[in-house]
Amino acid sequence: MKEKPNIEITENDVQTILQTNYQDFRGIVATGVYCSHCKREHLNVGIKEYTITLNDLNDVHLKGKCTICGRDVGRYIAYGEMEKVYQRAEEFRNAYKSRVNMKIVKKD
């Protein structure tokens, strides 16, 4: 079976896929990221200037900057284990694939 590609998605896409779990996502963005530089001084580190990727398991991966020191940070969130989220992510992938095939979005 061919592995699904990682897809860069927007905040609106995340909201569509997560629906009622979106507020949890916003909490993680605001204060749920680990920064190896700020680990002892600040427990509630957020992420800014981030990109969002939907991986092959329909989990979300964030890459961006620490809100405290500005260094690179990331966060992996295992949403693909939630059945309804997984199904919505699959529907999103199918729509994305159609847009790529019609050349409405750029393919990596």
C-alpha positions as a printed Julia matrix, in Angstrom:
108×3 Matrix{Float64}:
   0.0    0.0     0.0
   1.35   3.39   -0.99
   2.08   5.82    1.86
  -0.05   8.95    1.89
   1.87  12.18    1.3
   2.3   14.82    3.97
   0.18  17.86    3.15
   0.78  21.41    4.35
  -2.54  22.75    5.58
  -3.94  26.03    6.89
  -5.44  26.98   10.22
  -8.89  26.9     8.57
  -8.21  23.37    7.33
  -7.3   22.33   10.89
 -10.54  23.82   12.17
 -12.54  21.93    9.54
 -10.81  18.63   10.32
 -10.82  18.93   14.12
 -14.18  20.67   14.64
 -14.94  20.33   18.38
 -11.27  19.51   19.11
 -10.09  22.78   17.57
 -10.02  24.61   20.92
  -7.61  21.95   22.25
  -5.39  22.64   19.24
  -5.45  26.39   19.97
  -4.44  25.65   23.58
  -1.45  23.65   22.38
  -0.42  26.48   20.05
  -0.7   28.99   22.92
   0.99  27.08   25.75
   1.62  23.44   24.87
   5.0   23.38   23.16
   8.33  22.27   24.6
  11.38  24.47   24.0
  14.71  22.93   25.0
  16.15  26.41   25.54
  13.31  27.71   27.76
  12.56  24.41   29.54
  13.49  25.46   33.08
  12.42  29.1    33.01
   9.05  28.85   31.25
   6.67  25.92   31.48
   3.95  27.37   29.24
   5.64  27.93   25.91
   3.67  28.56   22.74
   4.54  28.45   19.08
   4.4   31.31   16.55
   5.1   31.7    12.85
   4.26  28.04   12.39
   3.45  25.76    9.5
   0.99  22.91    9.87
   1.41  19.54    8.2
  -1.05  16.66    8.03
   1.05  13.49    7.97
   0.33  10.05    6.52
  -1.41   8.96    9.76
  -3.6   12.1     9.7
  -1.76  13.5    12.7
  -0.8   17.17   12.86
   2.79  18.4    12.97
   3.63  22.02   13.83
   6.96  23.68   13.04
   7.66  27.23   14.1
   9.29  29.53   16.64
   9.12  29.58   20.45
   6.98  32.47   21.67
   9.53  33.2    24.42
  12.99  32.99   22.82
  12.2   32.69   19.09
  14.18  29.48   18.55
  12.89  26.64   16.37
  10.34  24.37   18.02
   7.9   21.74   16.87
   4.95  19.78   18.17
   3.47  16.5    17.0
  -0.21  15.97   17.85
  -1.7   12.47   17.4
  -5.19  13.36   16.18
  -5.28  10.51   13.64
  -6.16   8.05   16.41
  -9.54   9.76   16.83
 -11.95   8.02   14.44
 -14.07  11.04   13.45
 -11.03  13.27   13.02
  -9.37  10.56   10.91
 -12.45  10.32    8.68
 -12.64  14.1     8.19
  -8.91  14.17    7.42
  -9.42  11.47    4.79
 -12.24  13.5     3.23
  -9.94  16.53    3.24
  -7.18  14.47    1.56
  -9.56  13.31   -1.17
 -10.65  16.89   -1.85
  -7.0   18.02   -1.8
  -6.04  15.26   -4.25
  -8.83  16.37   -6.59
  -7.61  19.99   -6.44
  -4.04  18.85   -7.2
  -5.24  16.76  -10.13
  -7.12  19.78  -11.47
  -3.96  21.87  -10.83
  -5.77  24.25   -8.48
  -3.04  23.8    -5.82
   0.67  23.24   -6.26
   1.96  19.74   -5.64
   5.25  19.48   -3.69
